[in-house]
Amino acid sequence: MTIDLTGADGSTLLFEAGDTLADTASPRPYLHPICSPAGTVLTEIAPADHPHHMGLSLALPDVNGSHFWGGKTYVPGRGYLWHNRHGRQRVVDVRPDRLCGRDGAGKTFRGRGLECTIEWIGADGESRLIEDRSITRLVSPPGGSGRKAVLRWNSVITPHHDAVISSPGAQGRAGAGYGGIFWRFPRRLDWEVFSPEAAGERSINGSSAEWIAMRSAPSTEHRSDAIGQAVTVVLRQRGPRVPWFVRTAEYPGVCPALAWCEPLRLPAGRPFGFGLEALITDEDLTTVTRVERALAEVGWER
């Protein structure tokens, strides 16, 4: 199942149910492609380095022993091994909608969105969680310092039984507490990351920065896949603030990490909400001041 969330500006956004993915990828719904207003593709699916990375998706390495991330399972003291513990996310229903909003100057943003219900099914075939998810994408009108898009993702997960969400980081692998709303950026672009306090993967991975910016400058390389367009994606968390998982060297990817260095424990029947918000622009935002000016233009408050 594919739902087209492309707006009037023509920049593509597709919601894929993911029901045809291989079991080893932990089948799940995802967004791909996510494009900038000028058309630069900002997601990647099934890359050679990590075939279980799927655009922008909600993936968790361990929920009560089932693997909802895809690929190999981290085993303390032994590394990554193939275990037949993969779960899957099944889309129960989807409710698309058209919508609009206003920026900080009162200009109208227009776009599309959807709400959906997703069942998380463990490796044993039993339902682990029910998730209510909403996704919206709004695009600014022409003019100002440049056209911008705002993508918002909100999830509320409710466990059927007491749930323990874990990660390699919570099991002792330093700096690898990944698991959450994970954005896999395309490797063909050269990415840099910075926040209000720091720059670079080593400084930001594991930090609790208010926002982080993934920036790709125009390429000067003479490659067939090189682009001449700059793009910046500014990300901030919605709901409880947790550490950021960030990669730019091995591969480009980002997520707010729900179980960074210790498991997240959720009581049965109690909803837990979290989310991610992204400002997407074809501007080359090179400094904290320029990022915060752009955030103010779309009405983001500190």
Salt bridges, closest charged atoms under 4 A:
ASP9 OD2 - ARG137 NH2 3.51
ASP23 OD1 - ARG88 NH2 2.78
GLU44 OE1 - ARG184 NH2 3.40
ASP49 OD1 - HIS50 ND1 2.73
ASP49 OD1 - ARG184 NH1 2.72
ASP49 OD2 - ARG187 NH2 3.04
ASP62 OD2 - ARG85 NH2 2.75
ASP93 OD1 - ARG95 NH1 1.98
GLU115 OE1 - ARG95 NE 3.75
GLU119 OE1 - ARG90 NH2 2.84
ASP124 OD1 - ARG128 NH1 3.08
GLU131 OE2 - ARG133 NE 2.72
GLU192 OE1 - ARG215 NH1 2.57
GLU201 OE2 - ARG247 NH1 3.88
GLU210 OE1 - ARG302 NH2 3.41
GLU221 OE1 - ARG223 NH1 2.85
ASP225 OD1 - ARG223 NE 2.86
GLU250 OE2 - HIS50 NE2 3.90
GLU277 OE2 - ARG152 NE 2.32
GLU277 OE1 - ARG236 NE 2.75
GLU277 OE2 - ARG238 NH1 3.45
GLU283 OE2 - LYS148 NZ 3.07
ASP284 OD1 - ARG215 NE 2.46
GLU292 OE2 - ARG302 NH1 2.88
GLU297 OE1 - LYS148 NZ 2.68
